[in-house]
Amino acid sequence: MVDTLALARRQVPEARNHQLETMAKLFRLDTGNAHRALADSLRVKGLWLALSGPNLPATDLVSYPIFDPRRVRPFRRLG
């Protein structure tokens, strides 16, 4: 999984903030229907392309492991 927020922070540090809506306006991406699953997914895709995500080496991308509930350790009390 790639984090477009971290990518935007690194590539556009001068932006007033790095929220999806702000970045969409900055890159002139469609901003209609904000906070709807399909519209936001398309906006993230547009931002990824605008930030040249596909052209960057994997070492420049911030990625996170996918959550697997089977690997969560049970809560342990301290003391």
Secondary structure, 3 states (H helix, E strand, C coil): CECHHHHHHHHCCCCCCCCHHHHHHHCCCCCCCCCCHHHHHHHHHHHHHHCCHHHCCHHHCCECCCCCHHHCCCCCCCC
